Amino acid sequence: MARMVVRLADGVWWIQLRGVNAYLVEDGDDLVLCDAGMPWHRSAIQSQIEETGHAVSDLDRILVTHYDLDHVGGLARLDTDAPIYAGGNDVAILRGDTKPPLTNHKGLLQRGMGLFVERPSSTIRSIADGETVGSFTAYYTPGHNPGHIAYISEDLGVGLLGDLVRSSNGGLTASPWLFSYDTGEVRTSIRSLVERAPTFEVACPGHGTPLRENGSAALAALVT
C-alpha cells in the first residue's frame, strides 16, 4: 500500500519511506528537502512531494543530516540539481573523496553499504557548525556519525534531528550503539543541542513518528 505524505505544520511535511523518514519544508520562498532515503525511494519521494502541490524540480536545496545509505541513497536518483548541504567528513565521503573508517563497527557497516550509494551530480556544499542556510541553523551533533548535523529553524519551530534520536512511544530515544560511532558522544551532542538550540515544536527524527509539538521538551527529557 502506497504511503501518503503527512502534514506536520504549515509548510512542513513528513515524507513516509519504509523504515526511514524524509521531510519537505517551505522555508520562506524556498522549498527544502531533508534527507533522501534509499536508492529505491525515488518514486515514493517524488509522488509524496507532488501530493503537497510541489515537484522535485521545485527544490531549492537538500539538507543532509548525515551520510548513511538510508539517508543519502536516493540523492543521485532525484530529478533535481538543487545543491546538497552536509557537514564534516560526511561531505568528503559523499563526494567520493574518502571512505568511512575500518576501525569502527559503524564505519565497517558504512563501507559495505557504500557500495549502493551513487555519487550525486548536484553540487555538494559543506556547512559549518552554527552556519545558517535559509531559516535553519546547522548544529554539529556527532556520535551517530562524526559529521552528523541537526538543523533547527526557530522561525518555523522545526527541528530536523536526523539519527541523533529516534521516536518511541510518543517521545525520543538516543541513537543506539549498533548504529552509532560513539554513544557517549551521542549523549554529549544531545546535551549540547538542548543548551544551544532555540525551542521548537515539531521534532523530525530520521526514524519513527515525528512529534508535532513539544519537540525541544522531548529532547531535553533525554538530558540527565
PyMOL commands that set and color helices and strands:
alter all, ss='L'
color gray80, all
select helices_A, chain A and resi 39-51+56-58+69-72+75-77+89-95+105-116+177-179+183-196+215-220
alter helices_A, ss='H'
color red, helices_A
select strands_A, chain A and resi 6-9+12-17+20-27+30-34+61-63+84-86+124-126+132-133+136-140+149-153+158-162+165-168+171-174+202-205
alter strands_A, ss='S'
color yellow, strands_A
deselect
rebuild
show_as cartoon
